[in-house]
Amino acid sequence: MSLLVAGWVAIDEIETPFERREGSLGGSATCAALAASLFTDVRLLAAVGEDFPDAMRRALERPGIDLAGLQVVPGGKTSRWGGRYHYDMNSRDTLYTVLGVNERWEPELPPGWEHSSSLFLAAGDPVLQQRLMTMVPGARARMVDTIEFFIDGAREELLKAVRQADFVSINDSEARQLAGEPSIARAGRALLNGGTRAVIIKLGEYGAAYISGEDYFVAPGYPLEEVVDPTGAGDAFAGGFMGYLDAVQEVTSAEIRRAIIYGSTVASFCVEGFGPSRLLTLTRDEVEERYRQFRALTHFEVER
């Protein structure tokens, strides 16, 4: 099995109430690929500029991640993002978004990648997301993610992309904005009525809600006493979710629920370090141990 992860590999500037970091490895595809590689083989499709540091590329050279699709654009500049988090660490202000090479990047699949078994399209140009879904026609599970930048600037193309996918992954404020509805439940239903097959609304430290025509499932977040940096947690969730689904025999309702818990588990590790630093040291054994703790924390029996 193989999961193709497409999106941004970027350089971030992150400010929390407690610390500030410049020149941090970032990007939606980065965190998603690292998370997914804990469960399955990953093919990373992204573009960077000539300014992308060698040390960052070496950090991505991990067992289970194929970098044949990580293209260096001659003369190009790597995408950059800057954000400042509020005290609660759940809300943030985007200081700037520099598209760089992603402003005009035209992805090309390395030979054989069109046969990838699953596809995760991290936040990026929704026109390219649509094109990539046609380039990998046999993928049994396809997920589209997005950010406010594309909801504001490419709304209609984004709606086309999410209707083409099997899952859309989006945070709570973005779901309300895209659907034009004030509540999570109504926003999810509105997206379904618009043609989306299934919606996963990410709720930060409070977990995630899954809504489809047949199912409604709400998972809590794993309780952490300290959050260092939430950047990339949503992408880590999506990567863990899709990585787990790519590894199972059949994508069923029960496996989707397990995938959501695994995604939340991986995301809980992501916030323990700046950017993807914790994901770079994370092991599958650590994930399984916390997954068992997660199950124990949320298990209950109804007395009759």
PLY file of the C-alpha trace (Angstrom):
ply
format ascii 1.0
element vertex 304
property float x
property float y
property float z
element edge 303
property int vertex1
property int vertex2
end_header
0.00 0.00 0.00
1.14 3.57 -0.62
-0.24 6.96 0.34
0.54 9.91 -1.91
0.74 13.13 0.13
0.69 16.35 -1.90
0.89 19.89 -0.59
3.33 22.44 0.80
6.75 21.92 2.27
7.53 25.30 3.76
9.59 27.37 6.16
7.65 28.80 9.12
7.94 31.63 11.59
5.98 30.71 14.72
5.21 32.84 17.77
3.42 31.53 20.86
2.83 33.39 24.14
5.91 31.61 25.47
8.44 31.35 22.64
9.24 32.42 19.09
10.94 30.41 16.33
12.15 31.51 12.90
13.24 29.23 10.09
11.27 26.22 11.29
10.53 23.31 8.95
6.85 23.49 8.16
4.18 23.01 5.55
0.98 21.01 5.45
2.47 18.13 3.49
5.47 17.89 5.83
3.49 17.11 8.98
1.00 14.91 7.14
3.75 12.82 5.53
5.65 12.34 8.79
2.47 11.28 10.59
1.31 8.92 7.83
4.72 7.24 7.60
4.10 5.74 11.05
1.47 3.50 9.43
2.21 3.07 5.73
4.60 3.91 2.88
4.36 7.57 1.88
5.10 9.32 -1.39
5.71 13.04 -0.85
4.78 15.30 -3.77
5.79 18.92 -3.18
7.95 21.75 -4.46
10.62 23.83 -2.72
12.98 26.54 -3.86
16.74 26.59 -4.12
16.76 28.29 -0.72
15.38 25.18 1.02
18.02 24.16 3.58
19.80 20.83 3.12
19.26 20.08 6.81
15.49 20.26 6.32
15.61 17.89 3.38
17.72 15.46 5.39
15.11 15.60 8.16
12.55 14.31 5.66
14.80 11.47 4.50
13.14 8.86 6.68
12.27 5.20 6.22
8.83 5.01 4.70
8.92 8.38 2.91
9.78 8.46 -0.80
11.14 11.90 -1.76
11.26 11.29 -5.51
8.41 13.78 -5.86
10.05 16.57 -3.82
10.99 18.95 -6.63
13.51 21.78 -6.33
12.38 24.62 -8.61
15.42 26.39 -10.16
15.55 29.99 -9.02
12.43 29.52 -6.92
11.74 30.52 -3.34
10.32 28.10 -0.80
6.82 28.88 0.48
6.74 30.61 3.87
4.14 31.13 6.58
4.11 33.17 9.75
1.64 32.86 12.62
1.08 34.15 16.15
-0.90 32.10 18.68
-3.14 33.53 21.36
-2.83 32.56 25.02
-5.35 29.70 24.77
-3.24 28.18 21.91
-6.46 27.33 20.06
-6.69 30.53 18.05
-4.04 32.30 16.02
-3.41 35.17 13.65
-1.77 34.52 10.30
0.94 37.16 9.92
1.80 36.37 6.32
1.57 33.68 3.65
4.18 33.68 0.88
3.25 31.26 -1.91
6.74 31.14 -3.42
7.16 28.18 -5.74
3.59 27.07 -5.07
2.21 30.09 -6.90
2.92 28.43 -10.27
3.94 24.86 -9.43
2.68 22.24 -11.88
3.14 18.84 -10.18
4.35 15.86 -12.17
4.05 12.35 -10.80
7.16 10.16 -10.77
6.66 6.88 -12.71
4.30 4.51 -10.92
2.90 7.07 -8.52
-0.36 7.19 -10.46
-1.06 3.78 -8.94
-0.91 5.01 -5.32
-3.54 3.28 -3.21
-4.62 6.42 -1.28
-4.31 10.16 -1.73
-4.11 13.01 0.77
-4.21 16.52 -0.68
-2.97 18.83 2.05
-3.90 22.50 1.97
-3.04 23.92 -1.43
-4.43 25.25 -4.68
-7.83 23.54 -5.13
-7.40 23.52 -8.93
-4.28 21.40 -8.47
-6.12 19.24 -5.94
-8.76 18.46 -8.55
-6.11 17.70 -11.16
-4.23 15.36 -8.85
-7.37 13.37 -8.11
-7.75 12.71 -11.83
-4.05 11.75 -12.03
-4.51 9.02 -9.39
-7.82 7.51 -10.52
-7.53 4.24 -8.62
-7.06 5.66 -5.12
-9.53 3.95 -2.79
-9.53 6.85 -0.30
-9.01 10.53 -1.14
-8.93 13.37 1.35
-8.82 17.13 0.69
-7.72 19.64 3.32
-7.71 23.42 3.07
-7.06 26.69 4.90
-8.72 30.11 5.14
-6.42 31.47 2.40
-8.14 29.29 -0.22
-11.65 29.64 1.24
-11.27 33.40 0.75
-9.50 33.31 -2.61
-10.73 30.22 -4.45
-14.05 29.26 -2.88
-15.81 27.80 -5.93
-12.81 25.73 -7.01
-12.42 24.50 -3.44
-16.06 23.37 -3.35
-15.46 21.43 -6.58
-12.43 19.75 -5.01
-14.21 18.68 -1.82
-17.12 17.26 -3.84
-14.64 15.15 -5.79
-12.97 13.70 -2.67
-14.08 10.96 -0.27
-13.24 13.02 2.83
-12.78 16.71 3.50
-10.70 17.72 6.52
-11.30 21.23 7.86
-11.13 23.05 11.19
-14.20 24.39 12.96
-13.90 28.06 11.98
-13.14 27.15 8.36
-16.13 24.78 8.28
-18.43 27.57 9.45
-16.90 29.97 6.92
-17.11 27.57 3.97
-20.63 26.37 4.76
-22.01 29.71 5.93
-23.48 28.11 9.03
-22.92 29.06 12.70
-22.81 25.59 14.30
-20.52 22.62 13.67
-23.39 20.17 13.09
-25.17 22.45 10.65
-21.94 23.31 8.83
-21.17 19.61 8.39
-24.66 18.86 7.11
-24.52 21.83 4.73
-21.28 20.53 3.23
-22.84 17.07 2.84
-25.89 18.59 1.15
-23.51 20.38 -1.21
-22.14 17.08 -2.44
-19.33 16.28 0.00
-19.25 12.57 0.91
-17.83 12.85 4.43
-16.54 15.71 6.57
-14.03 15.65 9.41
-14.18 18.88 11.40
-11.07 19.37 13.51
-11.77 20.91 16.92
-8.22 21.52 18.16
-7.66 20.33 21.72
-11.32 19.26 21.86
-10.97 16.51 19.24
-12.81 16.00 15.96
-16.29 15.40 14.56
-16.95 13.03 11.65
-20.12 13.51 9.60
-21.29 11.41 6.66
-24.63 10.37 5.24
-24.55 7.22 7.38
-22.60 8.17 10.47
-21.93 10.89 13.05
-18.98 10.33 15.35
-17.36 12.72 17.82
-13.93 11.96 19.29
-12.40 13.97 22.16
-8.89 15.31 22.12
-6.21 13.54 24.14
-5.79 15.51 27.40
-2.39 17.20 27.56
-1.13 19.37 30.39
1.28 21.31 28.18
1.04 22.40 24.55
4.26 23.75 23.05
3.08 24.59 19.51
-0.16 23.59 17.75
1.25 24.28 14.27
0.78 21.26 12.03
-1.43 19.34 14.46
-4.35 19.32 12.04
-2.11 18.05 9.25
-0.66 15.42 11.58
-4.21 14.34 12.40
-5.09 14.03 8.72
-1.83 12.20 7.96
-2.37 9.74 10.80
-5.99 9.22 9.72
-5.10 8.54 6.08
-1.98 6.55 6.91
-3.98 4.19 9.10
-6.77 3.81 6.51
-4.23 3.06 3.79
-2.88 0.16 5.86
-6.20 -1.61 6.58
-7.76 -4.32 4.42
-11.03 -2.46 3.86
-12.24 1.07 4.57
-15.30 0.49 6.77
-17.21 2.65 9.25
-15.43 0.92 12.15
-12.00 1.48 10.59
-12.82 5.14 9.93
-13.60 5.58 13.63
-10.31 3.90 14.60
-8.49 6.10 12.08
-9.93 9.20 13.74
-8.62 8.08 17.14
-5.21 7.26 15.65
-5.16 10.67 13.96
-5.99 12.40 17.24
-3.30 10.36 18.98
-0.59 11.40 16.52
-1.75 15.02 16.65
-1.39 14.98 20.44
2.31 14.20 20.01
2.75 16.87 17.34
1.87 19.72 19.73
4.59 18.63 22.17
7.28 20.31 20.06
7.76 23.23 17.69
6.66 22.50 14.13
7.18 18.84 13.24
10.09 18.32 15.65
8.21 15.79 17.82
7.02 13.87 14.77
10.65 13.45 13.71
11.36 11.40 16.86
7.98 9.69 17.27
7.79 5.88 17.08
4.88 3.56 16.34
5.29 1.99 19.78
4.70 5.39 21.40
1.61 5.87 19.25
0.20 2.46 20.21
0.77 3.08 23.91
-1.04 6.42 23.83
-3.78 4.93 21.64
-4.43 2.34 24.37
-4.53 5.11 26.97
-6.92 7.05 24.74
-9.26 4.07 24.52
-9.19 3.56 28.27
-9.98 7.23 28.91
-13.02 7.21 26.64
-14.42 3.71 27.30
-17.67 3.32 29.16
-20.38 0.67 29.63
-24.03 1.42 29.95
-25.62 -0.12 33.03
-28.94 -1.86 32.41
0 1
1 2
2 3
3 4
4 5
5 6
6 7
7 8
8 9
9 10
10 11
11 12
12 13
13 14
14 15
15 16
16 17
17 18
18 19
19 20
20 21
21 22
22 23
23 24
24 25
25 26
26 27
27 28
28 29
29 30
30 31
31 32
32 33
33 34
34 35
35 36
36 37
37 38
38 39
39 40
40 41
41 42
42 43
43 44
44 45
45 46
46 47
47 48
48 49
49 50
50 51
51 52
52 53
53 54
54 55
55 56
56 57
57 58
58 59
59 60
60 61
61 62
62 63
63 64
64 65
65 66
66 67
67 68
68 69
69 70
70 71
71 72
72 73
73 74
74 75
75 76
76 77
77 78
78 79
79 80
80 81
81 82
82 83
83 84
84 85
85 86
86 87
87 88
88 89
89 90
90 91
91 92
92 93
93 94
94 95
95 96
96 97
97 98
98 99
99 100
100 101
101 102
102 103
103 104
104 105
105 106
106 107
107 108
108 109
109 110
110 111
111 112
112 113
113 114
114 115
115 116
116 117
117 118
118 119
119 120
120 121
121 122
122 123
123 124
124 125
125 126
126 127
127 128
128 129
129 130
130 131
131 132
132 133
133 134
134 135
135 136
136 137
137 138
138 139
139 140
140 141
141 142
142 143
143 144
144 145
145 146
146 147
147 148
148 149
149 150
150 151
151 152
152 153
153 154
154 155
155 156
156 157
157 158
158 159
159 160
160 161
161 162
162 163
163 164
164 165
165 166
166 167
167 168
168 169
169 170
170 171
171 172
172 173
173 174
174 175
175 176
176 177
177 178
178 179
179 180
180 181
181 182
182 183
183 184
184 185
185 186
186 187
187 188
188 189
189 190
190 191
191 192
192 193
193 194
194 195
195 196
196 197
197 198
198 199
199 200
200 201
201 202
202 203
203 204
204 205
205 206
206 207
207 208
208 209
209 210
210 211
211 212
212 213
213 214
214 215
215 216
216 217
217 218
218 219
219 220
220 221
221 222
222 223
223 224
224 225
225 226
226 227
227 228
228 229
229 230
230 231
231 232
232 233
233 234
234 235
235 236
236 237
237 238
238 239
239 240
240 241
241 242
242 243
243 244
244 245
245 246
246 247
247 248
248 249
249 250
250 251
251 252
252 253
253 254
254 255
255 256
256 257
257 258
258 259
259 260
260 261
261 262
262 263
263 264
264 265
265 266
266 267
267 268
268 269
269 270
270 271
271 272
272 273
273 274
274 275
275 276
276 277
277 278
278 279
279 280
280 281
281 282
282 283
283 284
284 285
285 286
286 287
287 288
288 289
289 290
290 291
291 292
292 293
293 294
294 295
295 296
296 297
297 298
298 299
299 300
300 301
301 302
302 303
